[in-house]
Amino acid sequence: MGPRSLRVNLILWFTLIFALILALSDYVTYRVLHGVLVAELDSSLISIAAEHRASVRDAALSVDSGSDLPRQPTPHFIQLIDSRGHILAQNGLADNSSVLSQDQIDRVLEGNVVTADVKRGHFDGRIAAIKGERAGEPVAVVTGTGTERLSSRASRIALILLFIDVVAVAASIAGGSLIIGKALRPVDHITQRARQIGAGDLRQRLEYLDSSTEMVHLTAVLNEMFEKLQRLFESQRQFVQDAAHEIRSPLAALRCRLEVALRQNRDAVEYREVLRGALDDSNRLSELADDLFLLARADSDNLAMDFREVLLSDVVSSVHSLLTPIAEARHVSFRQNIESDCLVYADRDRLHQAFRNVAENALKYTPPGGQVTVTVRAVADEGQVIVEDTGIGIPRKDQKKIFDRFYRVDRARSRSDGGTGLGLAITDQVIRAHRGEIELESDAGHGSKFTIRLASATSLVDAAVVDD
């Protein structure tokens, strides 16, 4: 047996709770009405007893006590009982035993009004007793009646309440089905659209079918999530296509070199040139694979980091030393400027990779005679590394995409320079992993300025102390 639907569960719970409330309400109503009927009967019996009390003050009695009294109960009966519980006179009862206990007799003779239920064989009744006098002696004047009519009226009330309950429960099931169906209509819509989106139609969005705050908020959140999923899937699709394209180029070049080398016999120098070109292509493939693997680990939040205290000036100096020969070969002035040092808590190798990617990118797009400057400075509670060049700049329309994978402003030139198109994307991931920021300021033809901000180790320690 499979699980019940949410609609059925809600209807069942709604009906059960409503039925319990009705049952409790009917019980209270029945008890109140039954109490009212009993109170009315008691009032009537007390009035009858008061009428007979006046007639028993003298020796003569208005009630019979002879042998000709009726032997079967009548609708009303009367008893006169003395202080010892002896029956002085009665009418309407078959036996001659007192309907009051001695305790009740004492309470009546003290001036209290006593009402109680009485049962004699198959006879169920109700009595009321008040104090009277006979020949100067106190007596209990008791009057009573059967409760058949009272029970009959109470039964009719119970049947009416039961009929109302059945109608109310049936109406609640019908009304609950309509209300819950309307309430769950947005859920059905969400399910249908989610099924369409799951089938691959990522352009589908949820409609606002309910104006309630909760459903509007839920719909907005889900639409935002679907929008992010669409962007993610499109980005992944584009990433796969770009990766395949990037891998195809060095593979094709490598295959072409080897095929040309095998077409005819060549001397050692020519074979050496072929092998050197093949090595370059394989190195490019290796770099591309390493970069893709790093980005894949970053996407899965599995980027291994070895955090420790690092001086920004040390990392920048290492990058400067590494790239100085490249800058000289390109006839570009490459300077470092340590305005003020800063100690950060970071992975030194990853920071080195990020700074090298930005500086290498600046050297690549700066023409001969230009200048690239890497500046380190401490500002407030953060360290800044600024890479500024006098190169060709980046058009404003391309600046938002500059950190996308495989994105190049000048694709042909980037490939000729041997880049994979992943350097700035990796830099962005590394800086994010350090909870830092990277910003770009650039105008076409006026150079570019990359600013990397990282929290200082001192500020991190202070923040940890405050949290503790």
Residue pairs with C-beta under 8 A, 6 or more apart in sequence:
4 12
6 184
6 187
7 177
7 180
7 181
7 184
10 176
10 180
10 184
11 173
11 176
11 177
11 180
14 172
14 176
14 180
15 169
15 172
15 173
15 176
18 168
18 169
18 172
18 176
19 165
19 169
22 165
22 168
22 169
23 165
26 161
26 162
26 164
26 165
29 161
30 154
30 157
30 158
30 161
33 154
33 157
34 154
34 157
37 150
37 153
37 154
38 126
38 150
41 126
41 145
41 147
41 150
42 115
42 126
42 128
45 115
45 126
45 127
45 128
45 143
45 144
45 145
46 113
46 115
46 128
46 130
48 76
48 78
48 128
48 143
49 78
49 128
49 129
49 130
49 141
49 142
49 143
50 130
52 62
52 63
52 78
52 132
52 141
52 143
53 130
53 132
53 141
55 61
55 62
55 63
56 62
56 63
56 80
56 89
56 132
56 133
56 134
56 139
56 141
57 132
57 133
57 134
58 134
58 135
59 134
59 135
61 80
61 88
61 89
61 134
63 78
63 80
63 89
63 90
63 91
64 89
64 91
65 87
65 88
65 89
65 90
65 91
69 90
69 91
70 91
70 92
70 94
71 94
72 94
73 92
73 93
73 94
73 123
73 125
73 146
74 91
74 92
75 92
75 145
75 146
76 92
76 143
76 144
76 145
77 90
77 91
77 92
77 93
77 125
77 143
77 144
77 145
78 89
78 90
78 91
78 92
78 141
78 142
78 143
79 87
79 89
79 90
79 93
79 98
79 99
79 100
79 140
79 141
79 142
79 143
80 87
80 88
80 89
80 90
80 132
80 134
80 139
80 140
80 141
80 142
81 87
81 88
81 98
81 100
81 105
81 139
81 140
81 142
82 88
82 137
82 138
82 139
82 140
83 105
83 106
83 109
83 137
83 138
83 139
85 98
85 100
85 102
85 105
86 98
87 96
87 97
87 98
88 134
88 139
90 96
93 99
93 120
95 120
98 105
99 118
99 120
99 127
99 142
99 144
100 108
100 114
100 127
100 129
100 140
100 142
104 114
104 116
104 129
105 140
107 114
108 114
108 129
108 130
108 131
108 140
109 131
109 138
109 140
110 131
111 131
112 131
113 128
113 129
113 130
114 127
114 128
114 129
115 126
115 127
115 128
115 129
116 126
116 127
117 124
117 125
117 126
117 127
117 147
118 124
118 125
118 126
118 127
118 144
119 125
123 146
124 146
124 147
124 148
124 151
125 144
125 145
125 146
125 147
126 144
126 145
126 147
126 150
127 142
127 143
127 144
128 142
128 143
128 144
129 140
129 141
129 142
129 143
130 140
130 141
131 138
131 139
131 140
131 141
132 138
132 139
132 140
132 141
133 139
183 210
185 209
185 210
186 209
186 210
186 215
186 218
186 219
189 206
189 207
189 209
190 206
190 218
190 219
190 222
193 204
193 205
193 206
196 204
197 204
197 226
197 229
202 226
202 229
202 230
202 233
202 234
203 230
204 226
205 223
205 226
205 227
206 219
206 222
206 223
206 226
207 219
208 215
208 216
208 219
209 215
210 216
210 219
235 404
239 405
239 406
242 405
242 406
242 421
243 288
243 292
243 406
245 406
246 288
246 406
246 420
246 421
247 285
247 288
249 415
250 281
250 282
250 284
250 285
250 288
251 281
251 285
253 277
253 281
254 278
254 281
254 282
254 285
257 274
257 277
257 278
257 281
258 274
258 278
260 274
261 270
261 271
261 274
266 274
280 418
284 418
284 420
287 420
288 420
288 422
291 420
291 422
291 423
291 426
292 422
294 303
294 426
294 429
295 405
295 422
295 425
295 426
295 429
297 303
297 304
298 426
298 429
298 430
298 433
303 429
303 430
303 433
305 347
305 350
305 433
306 347
306 348
306 349
307 345
307 346
307 347
308 345
308 346
308 347
308 348
309 343
309 344
309 345
309 457
310 343
310 344
310 345
310 346
310 348
310 351
311 341
311 342
311 343
311 344
312 341
312 342
312 343
312 344
312 351
312 376
312 383
312 385
312 454
313 338
313 341
313 376
314 348
315 348
315 351
315 352
315 355
316 336
316 338
316 355
316 374
316 376
316 385
317 336
318 352
319 352
319 355
319 356
319 359
319 374
320 334
320 336
320 359
320 374
322 356
323 334
323 356
323 359
323 360
323 363
324 334
326 360
326 363
327 333
327 334
327 363
327 372
328 334
330 363
330 366
330 368
331 368
331 369
332 363
332 366
332 367
332 368
332 369
332 370
332 371
332 372
333 370
333 371
333 372
334 359
334 363
334 371
334 372
334 374
335 371
335 372
335 373
335 374
336 373
336 374
336 375
336 376
337 373
337 374
337 375
337 376
338 375
338 376
339 375
339 376
339 377
340 376
340 377
340 378
341 376
341 378
342 376
342 377
342 378
342 382
342 383
342 384
342 454
342 456
343 383
343 456
343 457
343 458
344 351
344 383
344 434
344 454
344 455
344 456
344 457
345 455
345 457
345 460
346 434
346 454
347 433
347 434
350 430
350 433
350 434
351 430
351 434
353 426
353 427
353 430
354 426
354 427
354 430
354 431
354 452
355 374
355 385
355 387
355 452
357 423
357 424
357 426
357 427
358 387
358 423
358 424
358 427
358 438
358 450
358 452
359 372
359 374
359 387
360 423
361 419
361 423
361 424
362 372
362 387
362 388
362 389
362 391
362 448
362 450
363 372
363 389
364 414
364 417
364 419
365 389
365 391
365 392
365 410
365 448
366 372
366 389
366 390
366 391
366 392
366 447
367 391
367 392
370 389
370 390
370 391
370 447
371 389
371 390
372 387
372 388
372 389
372 390
372 391
373 386
373 387
373 388
373 389
374 385
374 386
374 387
375 384
375 385
375 386
375 388
376 383
376 384
376 385
376 386
377 383
377 384
377 386
378 384
378 456
381 455
381 456
381 458
381 459
381 462
382 453
382 454
382 455
382 456
382 459
383 453
383 454
383 455
383 456
384 451
384 452
384 453
384 454
385 451
385 452
385 454
386 449
386 450
386 451
386 452
387 449
387 450
387 452
388 447
388 448
388 449
388 450
389 447
389 448
389 449
390 447
391 447
391 448
392 444
392 445
392 447
393 442
393 443
393 444
393 445
393 446
393 447
393 448
394 402
394 409
394 440
394 442
394 444
394 448
395 409
395 444
396 443
396 444
398 407
398 409
399 440
399 442
401 407
402 409
402 424
402 440
403 424
403 425
403 427
403 428
403 438
404 425
405 421
405 422
405 425
406 420
406 421
406 422
406 425
407 421
407 425
408 414
408 415
408 419
408 421
414 421
427 438
428 438
431 437
431 438
431 452
431 454
434 454
435 455
436 452
436 453
436 454
436 455
437 452
437 453
438 450
438 451
438 452
438 453
439 450
439 451
439 453
440 448
440 449
440 450
440 451
441 448
441 449
441 451
442 448
442 449
